[in-house]
Amino acid sequence: MPKLSNMRAVGFRDPRKRITTMSEFGAIIAGTGSYLPESRLTNEDLSKMVDTNDQWIVQRTGIRERRIAAPQESTATLATAAARKALANAGLEPKDLDLILCATITPEMGFPSTACFVAAELGLSSTPAFDLAAACSGFIYAIETATAFVKSGRYENVLVMGAETMSRITDYRDRGSCILFGDGAGAVILQRSADPAQGVLYTSIHADGHGWESLHLKPGSRHVLDETLLSDRDQFVKLKGREVYKFAVTRFEELIQDAMRKCELTSDSVSLIIPHQSNLRIIEFALEKLGIPMEKSFVNIEKYGNTSAASIPIALDEARRTGRIQPGSVVLFVAFGAGLTWSNAVIRF
């Protein structure tokens, strides 16, 4: 394994403007957890709702089914369930938390934040809590934010969640988008460590708002939810599939190369790649271009679909529980989504 420097770049935008920080602390993943609703929406189910079929969906996306939140479930209830599992896995109680972050684009309400609802469900009454909205890149955005707090020495235990109820903003008359999305939540406990060579070694986050039309949800201060918006079904996710596909493939390759270069890694020294579970074809094509075998990646999109900010923490928890991640594993994360946003992270377990 190549020696990794304690000097890490956090949030760089351009290699020529790289910002480095030296910290005596590390930020490790002390626990993980996830929660998926029980209800399954299969490709056969969708074929009864729109003009599609199992073969068409699998061929284009790799998805066979996705989970759908029950009427009594919400983004906060999914996030809380995942958070409780992460806390138990870390051997902590809610009172041990110093900060709560939730990455989501399907919040419990416009306000308060979903993180505040989770804090209340955990019985907390003064712990700071807030949401981040970076779509499918949201979890890594939250990890970078939490890492800064932890490595600075400000906080010791931070709950970081990615939680979505994408079914609540999906148009089930639009076969181009409704086949993609599912609901779920994942959570991690990011904990301060005395060893800066362990845990989060590197992160970078990026955004280009010029590409917002490729993937967006209109209701807000720019587009008020009124009769015109409803009649055009613009209260749902709008997706330009080909544009997003090209963007994702390009960024996927760049993010992998960037992380390996900055952390002095090789394909052999990377234990596992956990990509955002957007589309199996994107993952396959990008890895093939990089010359990395699919076996090097963790993919569960066939079971859960695209759960946006929840996809990476759900996959991370599943990879740990199934033994794909062991002590000493170096795991590379990549994500890309609406914004347009893209991000990566390298974590040593």
KEKE-3310 file (N, C-alpha, C; in steps of 0.2 Angstrom, whole numbers, plus 5000, padded with zeros to 4 digits):
npx = (5004:5003:5011:5002:5000:4999:4994:4981:4970:4955:4940:4944:4944:4951:4966:4976:4973:4973:4969:4976:4976:4982:4980:4979:4970:4960:4946:4935:4925:4914:4903:4889:4873:4857:4841:4828:4812:4798:4790:4790:4793:4791:4798:4789:4777:4778:4776:4763:4759:4765:4770:4781:4793:4800:4812:4816:4819:4829:4839:4843:4845:4849:4841:4829:4820:4813:4812:4798:4792:4780:4763:4763:4776:4791:4804:4811:4807:4813:4826:4829:4827:4838:4848:4848:4852:4865:4871:4869:4878:4890:4891:4886:4876:4861:4863:4877:4880:4887:4883:4872:4869:4860:4858:4848:4836:4823:4815:4808:4799:4797:4803:4805:4822:4825:4834:4832:4820:4824:4833:4824:4816:4826:4827:4834:4837:4845:4855:4865:4858:4856:4851:4858:4858:4862:4858:4861:4875:4875:4877:4892:4895:4890:4898:4911:4909:4906:4918:4927:4922:4925:4939:4944:4943:4932:4920:4916:4908:4899:4883:4879:4869:4860:4846:4831:4814:4811:4800:4790:4791:4791:4786:4774:4769:4778:4789:4802:4808:4802:4806:4818:4819:4820:4816:4824:4836:4852:4866:4880:4892:4903:4918:4930:4947:4963:4972:4977:4979:4970:4953:4943:4952:4953:4943:4933:4923:4911:4902:4891:4881:4876:4871:4858:4845:4846:4842:4830:4819:4805:4796:4796:4804:4807:4798:4783:4772:4758:4742:4746:4758:4755:4746:4755:4762:4774:4777:4785:4800:4811:4820:4833:4838:4849:4858:4862:4867:4879:4886:4888:4896:4908:4912:4913:4924:4934:4933:4937:4950:4956:4955:4963:4975:4978:4979:4989:4986:4984:4975:4976:4978:4967:4953:4939:4927:4914:4901:4889:4873:4867:4864:4866:4873:4880:4890:4896:4901:4910:4919:4924:4931:4941:4948:4946:4940:4923:4921:4928:4920:4905:4889:4872:4861:4851:4842:4837:4836:4839:4842:4846:4854:4854:4860:4874:4877:4869:4874:4887:4884:4879:4889:4899:4892:4891:4904:4913:4920:4934:4944:4957:4954:4954:4943:4935:4924:4912:4901:4888:4876:4861:4862:4872:4881:4896:4907:4919:4927:4939:4942:4949:4947)
npy = (4994:5011:5024:5036:5053:5064:5076:5083:5087:5097:5099:5105:5114:5117:5110:5119:5128:5122:5118:5115:5106:5103:5092:5086:5077:5063:5057:5045:5032:5026:5019:5012:5012:5007:5009:5002:5004:4992:4989:4984:4990:4983:4980:4974:4978:4992:4991:4990:5002:5012:5013:5001:4988:4974:4969:4980:4990:4984:4982:4995:5001:4992:4990:4981:4981:4993:5001:5007:5020:5018:5025:5031:5033:5043:5055:5058:5048:5037:5041:5042:5029:5023:5030:5026:5013:5015:5022:5011:5002:5009:5009:5019:5031:5042:5054:5056:5062:5076:5084:5084:5080:5080:5074:5078:5079:5078:5084:5083:5093:5110:5118:5115:5108:5092:5085:5091:5086:5072:5073:5077:5065:5056:5060:5072:5089:5100:5098:5103:5104:5101:5102:5097:5101:5093:5085:5070:5069:5073:5066:5064:5078:5081:5073:5079:5091:5087:5081:5092:5098:5088:5086:5098:5098:5103:5095:5079:5067:5065:5063:5058:5058:5051:5053:5049:5051:5048:5043:5052:5063:5058:5056:5045:5044:5046:5037:5038:5043:5037:5024:5024:5029:5026:5024:5026:5026:5030:5030:5036:5036:5048:5050:5057:5054:5049:5047:5053:5047:5037:5034:5047:5052:5060:5072:5079:5092:5098:5109:5115:5126:5130:5119:5115:5113:5100:5091:5092:5099:5109:5117:5130:5146:5152:5145:5145:5134:5131:5132:5131:5125:5113:5108:5105:5095:5098:5098:5087:5077:5082:5075:5075:5062:5058:5069:5069:5056:5057:5067:5061:5049:5055:5063:5053:5046:5056:5059:5047:5045:5057:5055:5044:5049:5060:5054:5045:5032:5015:5004:4992:4995:5000:4995:4994:5001:5012:5018:5031:5025:5026:5022:5007:5005:5016:5015:5003:5007:5017:5011:5002:5010:5015:5004:4996:4982:4976:4969:4976:4985:4990:4986:4989:4993:4985:4981:4992:5003:5021:5030:5043:5054:5045:5033:5030:5029:5019:5008:5008:5003:4991:4985:4984:4975:4964:4960:4965:4976:4978:4979:4991:4992:5002:5013:5020:5033:5039:5052:5060:5072:5081:5099:5106:5093:5086:5074:5066:5054:5047:5034:5026:5011)
npz = (5000:4995:5004:5013:5013:5028:5024:5017:5004:5004:4997:4985:4970:4958:4953:4952:4962:4974:4990:5005:5021:5037:5050:5067:5070:5065:5055:5057:5051:5062:5064:5054:5046:5039:5031:5023:5015:5017:5006:4989:4973:4958:4941:4934:4940:4937:4923:4922:4924:4916:4898:4897:4901:4909:4903:4895:4905:4913:4903:4900:4913:4923:4934:4944:4954:4966:4982:4991:5001:5014:5017:5030:5032:5030:5025:5036:5045:5039:5039:5053:5057:5051:5057:5070:5069:5065:5076:5085:5080:5081:5095:5102:5111:5107:5115:5114:5103:5094:5083:5069:5053:5038:5022:5009:4996:4996:5008:5024:5027:5020:5029:5047:5046:5040:5048:5060:5064:5065:5075:5086:5086:5091:5104:5107:5112:5111:5102:5088:5071:5054:5036:5020:5003:4989:4980:4972:4975:4988:5000:5001:5001:5013:5021:5019:5025:5038:5041:5041:5053:5063:5061:5064:5078:5084:5085:5091:5089:5075:5067:5051:5038:5023:5015:5007:5000:4986:4979:4981:4973:4961:4944:4939:4927:4918:4909:4907:4918:4930:4931:4938:4951:4969:4987:5003:5016:5023:5035:5044:5058:5060:5068:5079:5078:5085:5075:5061:5049:5047:5042:5035:5021:5010:5001:4988:4982:4970:4959:4946:4941:4929:4922:4927:4921:4916:4926:4937:4950:4950:4959:4970:4975:4963:4954:4958:4966:4958:4949:4935:4935:4941:4931:4920:4926:4932:4945:4948:4947:4934:4920:4909:4901:4892:4892:4906:4907:4899:4906:4918:4915:4911:4922:4932:4928:4929:4943:4949:4944:4949:4963:4965:4960:4969:4981:4979:4975:4968:4956:4962:4975:4980:4989:4987:4976:4979:4970:4967:4965:4952:4938:4931:4919:4917:4927:4923:4910:4913:4922:4913:4904:4912:4914:4925:4934:4936:4947:4957:4961:4971:4969:4971:4964:4957:4966:4973:4966:4961:4974:4976:4987:4997:4992:4992:5006:5010:5002:5007:5020:5018:5011:5021:5030:5023:5022:5013:5015:5026:5041:5037:5024:5009:5003:4989:4985:4973:4966:4958:4951:4951:4949:4942:4951:4958:4966:4977:4987:4998:5009:5023:5032)
capx = (5000:5007:5011:4997:5002:4994:4992:4975:4966:4948:4936:4948:4940:4955:4972:4981:4970:4972:4969:4978:4975:4985:4976:4982:4965:4957:4939:4934:4918:4914:4897:4885:4867:4853:4834:4824:4805:4797:4786:4794:4789:4795:4798:4782:4772:4778:4773:4755:4757:4767:4772:4788:4793:4806:4818:4818:4822:4835:4844:4845:4847:4851:4836:4824:4815:4815:4808:4794:4790:4773:4760:4765:4783:4793:4811:4813:4807:4818:4833:4829:4829:4845:4853:4848:4856:4872:4872:4870:4884:4896:4891:4884:4869:4860:4866:4884:4881:4888:4881:4868:4868:4856:4858:4842:4832:4815:4815:4802:4795:4802:4807:4811:4826:4824:4839:4829:4815:4828:4836:4818:4815:4831:4826:4838:4834:4849:4861:4864:4856:4854:4851:4862:4855:4867:4856:4865:4881:4874:4881:4899:4895:4889:4904:4916:4907:4907:4925:4930:4921:4929:4947:4946:4943:4926:4915:4919:4904:4894:4879:4879:4863:4858:4839:4826:4808:4810:4793:4785:4792:4792:4780:4773:4767:4784:4793:4810:4811:4799:4809:4824:4820:4817:4816:4828:4841:4859:4869:4886:4894:4910:4921:4936:4952:4970:4976:4975:4981:4964:4946:4943:4959:4952:4937:4932:4916:4911:4896:4891:4874:4873:4867:4852:4840:4847:4839:4828:4812:4804:4793:4801:4803:4807:4792:4778:4767:4751:4738:4749:4764:4752:4743:4760:4765:4780:4779:4789:4807:4812:4826:4836:4842:4855:4863:4864:4872:4886:4889:4890:4901:4914:4913:4914:4931:4938:4933:4941:4957:4958:4956:4969:4981:4979:4980:4994:4983:4983:4970:4977:4978:4960:4950:4933:4924:4907:4898:4882:4869:4862:4862:4872:4876:4885:4895:4900:4905:4915:4924:4928:4935:4946:4952:4945:4935:4917:4921:4931:4914:4900:4883:4865:4855:4846:4837:4835:4836:4842:4840:4849:4859:4854:4863:4881:4877:4865:4878:4892:4882:4878:4896:4902:4888:4893:4911:4917:4925:4937:4949:4962:4951:4954:4937:4934:4917:4911:4894:4886:4869:4858:4866:4875:4886:4900:4911:4923:4930:4943:4941:4953:4943)
capy = (5000:5017:5028:5041:5059:5067:5082:5081:5093:5096:5103:5108:5115:5117:5108:5125:5132:5117:5121:5109:5107:5098:5091:5081:5072:5059:5057:5039:5029:5022:5015:5013:5009:5009:5007:5002:5002:4985:4989:4984:4991:4979:4982:4971:4983:4998:4989:4991:5009:5015:5008:4998:4981:4972:4968:4987:4993:4980:4983:5002:5004:4987:4990:4976:4984:4998:5001:5013:5022:5018:5032:5033:5034:5050:5055:5058:5041:5033:5043:5040:5021:5022:5033:5022:5007:5017:5023:5005:4999:5012:5008:5026:5034:5049:5060:5056:5066:5083:5087:5080:5082:5076:5076:5076:5083:5077:5085:5082:5099:5116:5119:5114:5103:5085:5084:5093:5080:5066:5075:5076:5058:5053:5063:5077:5095:5106:5096:5107:5099:5105:5098:5099:5099:5093:5079:5063:5071:5076:5062:5066:5085:5081:5070:5084:5096:5084:5080:5098:5099:5083:5087:5104:5097:5106:5090:5072:5062:5068:5059:5060:5054:5052:5050:5051:5048:5050:5042:5057:5068:5055:5056:5039:5044:5047:5031:5039:5044:5034:5018:5025:5031:5022:5027:5023:5030:5027:5034:5034:5040:5051:5051:5060:5049:5052:5045:5056:5042:5033:5037:5051:5054:5065:5073:5085:5093:5103:5111:5119:5127:5131:5113:5114:5110:5093:5087:5097:5099:5116:5121:5134:5153:5153:5142:5144:5128:5134:5127:5130:5120:5106:5105:5103:5090:5101:5097:5081:5077:5082:5073:5074:5056:5058:5074:5067:5050:5059:5071:5056:5045:5060:5065:5047:5044:5061:5058:5041:5047:5063:5053:5040:5053:5064:5049:5040:5025:5011:5000:4986:4997:5002:4989:4994:5008:5013:5024:5033:5020:5030:5018:5001:5006:5022:5012:4998:5010:5021:5007:4999:5015:5016:4997:4993:4977:4978:4966:4980:4990:4988:4989:4986:4996:4981:4980:4998:5009:5027:5033:5049:5055:5039:5027:5028:5026:5012:5003:5007:4999:4984:4982:4982:4970:4958:4958:4968:4981:4975:4984:4992:4993:5009:5013:5026:5035:5044:5053:5065:5073:5088:5105:5099:5092:5079:5073:5060:5053:5041:5033:5020:5009)
capz = (5000:4995:5010:5012:5017:5032:5021:5013:5001:5006:4993:4980:4964:4953:4955:4953:4968:4979:4997:5010:5028:5042:5056:5071:5071:5060:5056:5055:5051:5068:5063:5049:5047:5033:5032:5017:5016:5015:5000:4983:4966:4953:4934:4932:4943:4933:4916:4922:4925:4910:4893:4898:4903:4913:4899:4893:4911:4915:4898:4900:4919:4928:4940:4944:4958:4970:4988:4991:5007:5015:5018:5036:5032:5027:5024:5043:5048:5036:5042:5060:5058:5049:5062:5076:5067:5065:5083:5089:5077:5084:5102:5105:5112:5104:5119:5112:5096:5094:5077:5065:5046:5034:5015:5006:4991:4998:5015:5028:5025:5017:5035:5049:5042:5041:5053:5066:5065:5067:5082:5090:5087:5095:5110:5108:5112:5109:5097:5082:5066:5048:5030:5014:4997:4984:4976:4972:4978:4995:5006:5001:5003:5021:5024:5019:5030:5045:5042:5043:5060:5067:5061:5068:5085:5086:5087:5092:5085:5070:5063:5044:5035:5017:5016:5002:4998:4979:4976:4982:4968:4954:4940:4937:4920:4914:4909:4907:4925:4935:4932:4941:4958:4975:4993:5008:5020:5026:5040:5047:5063:5059:5074:5079:5080:5086:5070:5055:5043:5046:5041:5029:5019:5005:4998:4984:4980:4964:4956:4940:4941:4922:4920:4931:4917:4915:4931:4942:4952:4949:4964:4974:4974:4956:4951:4963:4965:4956:4944:4929:4937:4942:4925:4916:4930:4934:4952:4948:4944:4926:4918:4902:4902:4888:4895:4912:4906:4896:4911:4924:4913:4911:4929:4935:4926:4932:4950:4951:4942:4954:4970:4965:4960:4975:4987:4977:4975:4961:4956:4967:4982:4981:4990:4984:4974:4980:4966:4967:4962:4947:4932:4931:4913:4918:4931:4919:4905:4916:4924:4907:4901:4917:4915:4932:4933:4939:4954:4961:4964:4975:4966:4973:4961:4955:4972:4976:4961:4962:4980:4977:4992:5001:4988:4994:5013:5010:4999:5012:5026:5015:5010:5028:5033:5019:5022:5007:5019:5032:5044:5033:5017:5007:4999:4985:4983:4968:4966:4953:4951:4950:4952:4942:4956:4958:4972:4978:4994:5000:5017:5025:5037)
cpx = (5004:5006:5007:4999:4997:4991:4987:4972:4959:4944:4939:4943:4944:4962:4977:4979:4969:4973:4971:4977:4979:4981:4979:4976:4963:4950:4937:4927:4918:4908:4893:4878:4863:4846:4831:4817:4803:4794:4791:4790:4794:4794:4791:4777:4772:4775:4766:4753:4759:4769:4780:4787:4800:4812:4821:4821:4828:4841:4847:4847:4850:4846:4831:4818:4817:4810:4804:4791:4782:4770:4762:4772:4785:4801:4814:4813:4812:4825:4834:4831:4836:4850:4853:4852:4864:4875:4874:4877:4891:4896:4890:4877:4868:4863:4874:4885:4882:4885:4877:4867:4864:4856:4852:4839:4824:4814:4808:4797:4800:4806:4802:4815:4824:4828:4836:4824:4818:4830:4830:4817:4820:4831:4831:4835:4838:4855:4860:4862:4854:4855:4856:4858:4860:4865:4860:4872:4881:4877:4888:4900:4895:4895:4910:4915:4908:4914:4929:4929:4925:4936:4949:4946:4937:4921:4919:4915:4899:4890:4878:4874:4862:4851:4834:4820:4807:4804:4788:4786:4793:4785:4779:4769:4773:4789:4800:4813:4808:4802:4815:4824:4816:4818:4821:4833:4847:4862:4875:4887:4901:4912:4928:4941:4959:4974:4974:4976:4975:4958:4946:4950:4958:4945:4937:4925:4916:4904:4896:4883:4871:4869:4861:4846:4840:4843:4837:4821:4810:4801:4797:4799:4803:4801:4787:4773:4760:4748:4742:4755:4761:4749:4749:4764:4772:4782:4783:4796:4807:4819:4827:4841:4849:4861:4866:4869:4879:4889:4892:4896:4908:4916:4916:4922:4936:4939:4938:4949:4960:4959:4962:4976:4983:4981:4986:4992:4984:4977:4970:4977:4971:4956:4943:4931:4916:4904:4891:4878:4864:4860:4868:4876:4881:4891:4899:4904:4911:4921:4928:4933:4942:4951:4951:4939:4929:4917:4924:4926:4909:4893:4877:4859:4850:4840:4834:4834:4840:4839:4843:4854:4859:4858:4869:4881:4874:4870:4884:4890:4881:4885:4900:4899:4890:4900:4915:4921:4927:4942:4955:4960:4952:4948:4936:4926:4917:4903:4894:4879:4867:4862:4868:4881:4890:4905:4914:4925:4934:4943:4945:4949:4948)
cpy = (5006:5021:5034:5047:5061:5073:5081:5088:5092:5101:5107:5109:5115:5115:5114:5129:5127:5120:5115:5111:5102:5098:5085:5076:5069:5059:5050:5037:5024:5018:5017:5010:5011:5006:5007:5000:4995:4984:4989:4986:4988:4982:4979:4976:4989:4997:4990:4998:5014:5010:5006:4991:4979:4972:4975:4990:4990:4982:4990:5004:4998:4986:4985:4978:4989:4998:5008:5014:5021:5024:5035:5035:5041:5050:5055:5052:5037:5034:5041:5033:5020:5024:5029:5016:5009:5019:5016:5002:5002:5012:5015:5027:5040:5055:5061:5061:5073:5087:5082:5083:5077:5078:5073:5081:5082:5077:5084:5087:5105:5118:5117:5109:5096:5083:5086:5088:5074:5067:5074:5069:5054:5056:5068:5084:5101:5104:5100:5102:5103:5100:5101:5097:5099:5087:5073:5064:5073:5072:5064:5073:5085:5078:5075:5089:5093:5083:5086:5100:5095:5085:5093:5103:5100:5101:5083:5067:5066:5062:5062:5055:5056:5049:5053:5047:5050:5048:5047:5063:5065:5055:5049:5038:5044:5041:5032:5041:5040:5027:5018:5025:5026:5026:5023:5028:5026:5032:5032:5039:5042:5053:5053:5054:5052:5051:5048:5052:5037:5037:5041:5054:5060:5066:5079:5085:5098:5104:5116:5120:5129:5125:5111:5111:5103:5088:5091:5096:5106:5119:5124:5142:5155:5151:5140:5138:5131:5130:5126:5125:5113:5103:5103:5097:5092:5101:5091:5082:5078:5080:5072:5068:5056:5063:5071:5061:5052:5063:5066:5052:5049:5061:5059:5045:5049:5060:5052:5043:5052:5060:5048:5044:5057:5060:5044:5033:5022:5007:4994:4988:4999:4996:4989:5001:5007:5019:5025:5028:5023:5026:5013:5002:5011:5019:5007:5002:5014:5017:5004:5004:5016:5009:4994:4988:4978:4975:4970:4985:4986:4991:4985:4989:4992:4980:4986:5004:5015:5030:5040:5050:5049:5033:5025:5026:5020:5007:5002:5002:4992:4981:4980:4976:4963:4956:4961:4973:4978:4980:4985:4993:5000:5009:5020:5027:5040:5046:5059:5066:5080:5093:5109:5099:5086:5080:5067:5060:5047:5040:5026:5018:5005)
cpz = (5000:5002:5008:5016:5022:5029:5016:5010:5002:5001:4988:4974:4958:4956:4956:4959:4973:4986:5002:5017:5032:5048:5060:5072:5065:5061:5053:5055:5057:5068:5057:5050:5040:5035:5025:5018:5014:5008:4994:4977:4961:4946:4932:4934:4938:4926:4916:4923:4919:4904:4894:4900:4906:4909:4897:4899:4913:4910:4899:4907:4924:4934:4939:4948:4963:4976:4988:4998:5008:5017:5025:5037:5029:5027:5031:5046:5046:5039:5049:5061:5056:5054:5068:5075:5067:5072:5086:5086:5080:5092:5105:5107:5109:5108:5117:5106:5098:5088:5073:5058:5042:5026:5012:5001:4992:5005:5018:5027:5022:5023:5041:5045:5044:5047:5060:5068:5068:5074:5087:5091:5091:5102:5112:5108:5111:5105:5091:5076:5060:5042:5025:5008:4991:4979:4977:4975:4986:5000:5006:5003:5011:5024:5024:5024:5037:5046:5044:5051:5065:5067:5064:5075:5088:5089:5087:5088:5081:5067:5056:5041:5027:5016:5011:5002:4991:4976:4976:4977:4961:4950:4937:4930:4915:4914:4909:4913:4930:4936:4936:4948:4963:4981:4998:5011:5022:5030:5042:5053:5061:5066:5074:5082:5081:5080:5063:5048:5042:5045:5035:5027:5014:5003:4993:4982:4975:4962:4950:4939:4934:4920:4923:4927:4916:4920:4936:4945:4953:4955:4969:4973:4967:4952:4957:4961:4964:4951:4938:4930:4937:4935:4920:4920:4931:4941:4953:4945:4936:4925:4911:4902:4898:4890:4901:4912:4904:4902:4917:4922:4913:4918:4933:4934:4929:4939:4952:4950:4947:4961:4970:4964:4966:4981:4985:4977:4968:4962:4961:4974:4984:4983:4987:4982:4975:4976:4968:4963:4957:4941:4931:4924:4913:4922:4927:4914:4908:4918:4919:4904:4905:4917:4922:4931:4938:4946:4959:4964:4967:4972:4969:4970:4959:4960:4974:4972:4963:4968:4981:4982:4997:4998:4991:5002:5014:5007:5004:5017:5023:5014:5016:5031:5030:5019:5017:5010:5025:5035:5039:5026:5015:5002:4996:4983:4978:4968:4961:4952:4950:4953:4946:4947:4955:4963:4973:4985:4994:5007:5018:5032:5042)
residu = (MET:PRO:LYS:LEU:SER:ASN:MET:ARG:ALA:VAL:GLY:PHE:ARG:ASP:PRO:ARG:LYS:ARG:ILE:THR:THR:MET:SER:GLU:PHE:GLY:ALA:ILE:ILE:ALA:GLY:THR:GLY:SER:TYR:LEU:PRO:GLU:SER:ARG:LEU:THR:ASN:GLU:ASP:LEU:SER:LYS:MET:VAL:ASP:THR:ASN:ASP:GLN:TRP:ILE:VAL:GLN:ARG:THR:GLY:ILE:ARG:GLU:ARG:ARG:ILE:ALA:ALA:PRO:GLN:GLU:SER:THR:ALA:THR:LEU:ALA:THR:ALA:ALA:ALA:ARG:LYS:ALA:LEU:ALA:ASN:ALA:GLY:LEU:GLU:PRO:LYS:ASP:LEU:ASP:LEU:ILE:LEU:CYS:ALA:THR:ILE:THR:PRO:GLU:MET:GLY:PHE:PRO:SER:THR:ALA:CYS:PHE:VAL:ALA:ALA:GLU:LEU:GLY:LEU:SER:SER:THR:PRO:ALA:PHE:ASP:LEU:ALA:ALA:ALA:CYS:SER:GLY:PHE:ILE:TYR:ALA:ILE:GLU:THR:ALA:THR:ALA:PHE:VAL:LYS:SER:GLY:ARG:TYR:GLU:ASN:VAL:LEU:VAL:MET:GLY:ALA:GLU:THR:MET:SER:ARG:ILE:THR:ASP:TYR:ARG:ASP:ARG:GLY:SER:CYS:ILE:LEU:PHE:GLY:ASP:GLY:ALA:GLY:ALA:VAL:ILE:LEU:GLN:ARG:SER:ALA:ASP:PRO:ALA:GLN:GLY:VAL:LEU:TYR:THR:SER:ILE:HIS:ALA:ASP:GLY:HIS:GLY:TRP:GLU:SER:LEU:HIS:LEU:LYS:PRO:GLY:SER:ARG:HIS:VAL:LEU:ASP:GLU:THR:LEU:LEU:SER:ASP:ARG:ASP:GLN:PHE:VAL:LYS:LEU:LYS:GLY:ARG:GLU:VAL:TYR:LYS:PHE:ALA:VAL:THR:ARG:PHE:GLU:GLU:LEU:ILE:GLN:ASP:ALA:MET:ARG:LYS:CYS:GLU:LEU:THR:SER:ASP:SER:VAL:SER:LEU:ILE:ILE:PRO:HIS:GLN:SER:ASN:LEU:ARG:ILE:ILE:GLU:PHE:ALA:LEU:GLU:LYS:LEU:GLY:ILE:PRO:MET:GLU:LYS:SER:PHE:VAL:ASN:ILE:GLU:LYS:TYR:GLY:ASN:THR:SER:ALA:ALA:SER:ILE:PRO:ILE:ALA:LEU:ASP:GLU:ALA:ARG:ARG:THR:GLY:ARG:ILE:GLN:PRO:GLY:SER:VAL:VAL:LEU:PHE:VAL:ALA:PHE:GLY:ALA:GLY:LEU:THR:TRP:SER:ASN:ALA:VAL:ILE:ARG:PHE)
# end
